[in-house]
Amino acid sequence: MNKKNFHLPKSRRILFQVLLVTASFAFACRQENKKNPKNETDSIPVTSPHSIDKTYVYRGVLPTKYHLPAIGSMVLTMAEGKNEGTFVYKLDYGEVVNDSGSVVLPYTDHGTFKSENSDDWGTIYVMKGQRPLQFYYRPTDNKLAELDSDKKQMTGHVLTGINPADSAETREDVLGRYTENMTLGNGLLWSAMNKEIIDLEQADVKLEPLAEKTAKKPAYILFNDDQSLAELFLPDSKKGSILKRKGNEGGYIWSDGRYELFSWKGYVLRYKDGKNIFAGD
């Protein structure tokens, strides 16, 4: 009996070869996995602990031992659900000089802090840096108020919580935000006209009260460079009023609709109805 050679069609031979190569590759991979078993956790994404940290920024204008204002800022970073973290505290004096004529350099402190509960103050942040710091947290208005070392009273340094995105504000923006409607003490007030903190004793004009019923404290006037504007600070005022100049030279009047300032033997301030209340030069 003659045997006939058995031949697969060409298409089936190609398919058979592909299946053979695939099976060989699968077998090799299985053997490799047996030698180096895969860690089951390799497929689980690892989350950095910093991804759950929260940053809180506080800022304010503070009186200092130099009797000059400084911008204070506090950045707190803590992990969610924790009562501790890190802090960075800065005092920026701008280009201010002290009584000896030296430029007051910025102050920076940093370290760790922990939240503690106090019967007298509630939540207190205790900072450990170059020097000990303690701040009482007021949740009602999101403020930090510095406490003295004995936790008996506040030092007067108060910082307000802000959006971290506002951290890039200019110095002038920050001064305007936190000094408007706020007394800095020692005769220092924010000038909305000049965009800076000014000492009232160095104002352009000091006006004394004319009537006995008027407060016995003086009022102050600042002018801009061309005297087209005047800023009025009344006694015990926390904020100045901008008066705009009108009229012709020799008869100028500066007014905000309620008060009028005019030149006569110096300067006189009156109500709009014509009653004089302050005068001086």
Disulfide bonds with the S-S distance in Angstrom:
none
